[in-house]
Amino acid sequence: MIYYSTQRPVTLGTFPNPKGNRVIRIKNFDSRTYVDAIGREAWGLIEYDKPLSRKEADSYELAAENETFSNVEDYMEKHEFSFADKEKVRKFLKDVEAAEAVLTQKDLRFVNPSAEIQLVSRADLGIAEN
């Protein structure tokens, strides 16, 4: 599992070292670099054999690759969204350039490029309430 260091280069003391979860690789970038996989800038990456706990990642300000929309995808899968509704949600998030999003039974909350939290109802998206 790949994590990106959003606040500092990856060096000793800047990442967790949990038992039974070995570090596969560490790579620092030449400068803070925008990373599509997390939708923001990072100083480098660290790859682990297994996923970290949310607490471990948050404690060291590490962002998991492709985690910014994991709630949305998990929610749509768990609640058996139709293919069409899944595509509506994905297209909307792409169109508004959302950095992060959370889908609930009533609405979709997302962070826009200006780092403002916004809300849109599922009815306004044209998707059913599952």
C-alpha positions in Angstrom: 0.0 0.0 0.0 1.4 3.4 -1.0 1.2 6.5 1.2 2.3 10.0 0.4 4.0 12.3 2.9 2.1 15.6 2.6 4.0 17.7 5.1 7.7 16.7 4.9 10.2 14.5 3.1 10.2 10.9 4.2 13.1 10.3 6.6 13.6 8.5 10.0 11.0 9.5 12.5 8.5 10.8 9.9 6.6 7.5 9.2 5.3 4.6 11.3 7.1 1.4 11.6 4.5 -1.1 12.8 5.5 -4.7 13.6 4.7 -7.2 10.9 4.3 -4.5 8.2 7.6 -4.0 6.4 8.5 -0.9 4.3 9.0 -1.9 0.7 10.3 1.4 -0.6 10.8 5.1 0.2 11.1 7.7 -2.5 11.4 11.4 -1.9 10.7 13.9 -4.7 13.1 16.7 -5.6 10.5 19.2 -4.4 6.9 19.2 -3.2 5.1 17.7 -6.2 1.4 17.4 -7.1 0.3 13.8 -7.0 -2.9 12.8 -8.9 -3.4 9.7 -6.7 -4.1 11.9 -3.7 -5.2 15.1 -5.4 -2.7 17.3 -3.6 1.1 18.0 -3.2 3.4 15.6 -1.4 7.1 15.5 -0.5 7.6 11.8 -1.2 6.1 8.3 -0.8 6.4 5.3 1.3 5.2 1.8 0.3 4.2 -0.8 2.9 3.5 -4.5 2.6 0.1 -4.0 4.2 -2.3 -1.0 4.8 -1.7 1.1 7.8 -4.5 1.9 10.3 -6.2 5.2 9.8 -4.6 6.4 13.1 -1.1 5.4 12.0 -1.4 7.2 8.7 -3.1 10.3 10.3 -0.5 10.5 13.1 2.3 11.0 10.5 0.2 13.0 8.0 0.3 10.3 5.3 -2.3 10.2 2.6 -3.1 6.8 1.1 -3.1 6.4 -2.6 -6.6 6.7 -4.1 -8.2 7.0 -0.7 -9.8 10.4 -1.3 -12.9 8.9 -2.8 -12.8 5.5 -1.1 -15.9 6.3 0.9 -17.8 7.2 -2.2 -16.9 4.0 -4.1 -17.4 1.8 -1.0 -20.8 3.4 -0.3 -22.0 3.0 -3.9 -20.9 -0.6 -4.0 -22.4 -1.5 -0.6 -25.7 0.2 -1.5 -25.8 -1.4 -5.0 -26.0 1.8 -7.0 -26.8 1.4 -10.6 -24.1 1.8 -13.2 -25.7 5.0 -14.4 -25.9 6.5 -10.9 -22.2 5.6 -10.2 -21.2 7.3 -13.4 -23.2 10.5 -12.5 -21.4 10.7 -9.2 -18.0 10.1 -10.7 -18.6 12.7 -13.5 -19.8 15.3 -11.0 -16.7 14.9 -8.8 -14.5 15.2 -11.8 -16.3 18.2 -13.2 -16.1 20.1 -9.9 -12.5 19.0 -9.5 -13.2 17.6 -6.0 -10.1 16.8 -3.9 -12.1 14.7 -1.4 -15.7 13.5 -1.1 -18.1 11.7 1.2 -21.4 10.2 0.1 -24.3 9.8 2.5 -27.9 8.7 2.2 -29.0 12.3 1.6 -26.1 14.1 0.0 -22.6 14.4 -1.4 -20.1 16.5 0.5 -16.9 17.4 -1.3 -13.9 19.7 -1.1 -13.5 22.0 -4.1 -10.2 23.3 -5.5 -10.4 26.3 -3.2 -10.4 23.9 -0.2 -14.0 24.8 0.7 -16.4 22.1 1.8 -19.5 22.0 -0.4 -22.7 20.0 -0.3 -25.1 18.8 -3.0 -28.2 16.7 -2.5 -28.5 13.4 -4.2 -31.7 14.6 -5.7 -29.8 17.5 -7.4 -27.4 14.9 -8.8 -30.3 12.9 -10.1 -29.5 9.8 -8.2 -31.8 7.7 -6.0 -31.6 7.6 -2.2 -30.4 4.0 -1.4 
